[in-house]
Amino acid sequence: MRQRLPLPLTRRRAWIASVLWMAAIFGFSSIPGSSVPGGLGAYAHFGVYALLGALLFVAFSHETDGPGRAVALAVLVASVYGVTDELHQAFVPGRVPDVADWGMDTLGALAGALLALAALRTLARLRDGTPGA
């Protein structure tokens, strides 16, 4: 029997949160290069897109059958958004598109989606009283 994941957000709220976070990413990417705090680089890309991957995973979990498809769609959408984010930076003073940043975006989205899946499966087991595997 397939275990139903306890989704923390309603369908509408999950999509709203995803779109708002994408807008925040766009805002971060609009900051001119000289104003960007240094030292975070790849870690910032990974973390920002991990949250996006988790939010998109929850949103797509409302739309699909099975968590595997929700993970795949979340990573695909976040990765494509990462490409547009890097292209956008070509038009921001002091910023340049970087394939390595896009790679970190994609890896972060994958990590976020998988962590969200693991957390929700754990919550489902705790809710149902079944032992963890």
For each residue, the residues with C-beta under 8 A, 3 or more apart:
1:
2: 66
3: 121 124 125 128
4: 124
5: 61 67 117 120 121 123 124
6: 120 123 124 127
7: 10 14 58 61 62 120
8: 58 120
9: 13 14 17 58 59
10: 7 13 14 62
11: 14 15 59 62 63
12: 15 16
13: 9 10 16 17
14: 7 9 10 11 17 18 55 58 59 61 62
15: 11 12 18 19 59
16: 12 13 19 20
17: 9 13 14 20 21 55 58 59
18: 14 15 21 22 52 55 56 59
19: 15 16 22 23
20: 16 17 23 24
21: 17 18 24 25 51 52 55
22: 18 19 25 26 52 81
23: 19 20 26 27
24: 20 21 27 28
25: 21 22 28 29 48 49 52 81 85
26: 22 23 29 30 85 88
27: 23 24 30 31
28: 24 25 31 48
29: 25 26 85 88 89 92 95
30: 26 27 88 92
31: 27 28 35 36 92
32: 35 36 92 93 94 95
33: 36 92 93 94 95
34: 93 94
35: 31 32
36: 31 32 33 94 95
37: 40
38: 41
39:
40: 37 43 44
41: 38 44 45
42: 45 46 100 101 104
43: 40 46 47
44: 40 41 47 48
45: 41 42 48 49 101 104 105 108
46: 42 43 49 50 104 105 107 108 111
47: 43 44 50 51 108
48: 25 28 44 45 51 52 105 108
49: 25 45 46 52 53 78 82 104 105 106 107 108 109 112
50: 46 47 53 54 108 109 111 112 115
51: 21 47 48 54 55 112
52: 18 21 22 25 48 49 55 56 78 81 108 109 112
53: 49 50 56 57 74 75 78 108 109 110 111 112 113 116
54: 50 51 57 58 74 112 113 115 116
55: 14 17 18 21 51 52 58 59 112
56: 18 52 53 59 60 73 74 77 78 109 113
57: 53 54 60 61 67 70 71 74 112 113 116 117
58: 7 8 9 14 17 54 55 61 62 116
59: 9 11 14 15 17 18 55 56 62 63 74
60: 56 57 63 64 69 70 73 74 77
61: 5 7 14 57 58 64 67 70 120
62: 7 10 11 14 58 59
63: 11 59 60 70 73
64: 60 61 69 70 73
65: 69
66: 2 69 70
67: 5 57 61 70 71 117 120 121
68: 71 72
69: 60 64 65 66 72 73
70: 57 60 61 63 64 66 67 73 74 113 117
71: 57 67 68 74 75 110 113 114 117
72: 68 69 75 76
73: 56 60 63 64 69 70 76 77
74: 53 54 56 57 59 60 70 71 77 78 109 112 113
75: 53 71 72 78 79 106 109 110 113
76: 72 73 79 80
77: 56 60 73 74 80 81
78: 49 52 53 56 74 75 81 82 105 106 108 109 113
79: 75 76 82 83 102 105 106 109
80: 76 77 83 84
81: 22 25 52 77 78 84 85 105
82: 49 78 79 85 86 101 102 105 106 109
83: 79 80 86 87 102
84: 80 81 87 88
85: 25 26 29 81 82 88 89 102 105
86: 82 83 89 90 97 98 99 101 102 105
87: 83 84 90 97
88: 26 29 30 84 85 91 92
89: 29 85 86 92 95 96 97 98
90: 86 87 95 96 97
91: 88
92: 29 30 31 32 33 88 89 95
93: 32 33 34
94: 32 33 34 36
95: 29 32 33 36 89 90 92
96: 89 90
97: 86 87 89 90 101 102
98: 86 89 101 102
99: 86 102 103
100: 42 103 104
101: 42 45 82 86 97 98 104 105
102: 79 82 83 85 86 97 98 99 105 106
103: 99 100 106 107
104: 42 45 46 49 100 101 107 108
105: 45 46 48 49 78 79 81 82 85 86 101 102 108 109
106: 49 75 78 79 82 102 103 109 110
107: 46 49 103 104 110 111
108: 45 46 47 48 49 50 52 53 78 104 105 111 112
109: 49 50 52 53 56 74 75 78 79 82 105 106 112 113
110: 53 71 75 106 107 113 114
111: 46 50 53 107 108 114 115
112: 49 50 51 52 53 54 55 57 74 108 109 115 116
113: 53 54 56 57 70 71 74 75 78 109 110 116 117
114: 71 110 111 117 118
115: 50 54 111 112 118 119
116: 53 54 57 58 112 113 119 120
117: 5 57 67 70 71 113 114 120 121
118: 114 115 121 122
119: 115 116 122 123
120: 5 6 7 8 61 67 116 117 123 124
121: 3 5 67 117 118 124 125
122: 118 119 125 126 132
123: 5 6 119 120 126 127
124: 3 4 5 6 120 121 127 128
125: 3 121 122 128 129 130 131 132
126: 122 123 129
127: 6 123 124
128: 3 124 125
129: 125 126
130: 125
131: 125
132: 122 125
133:
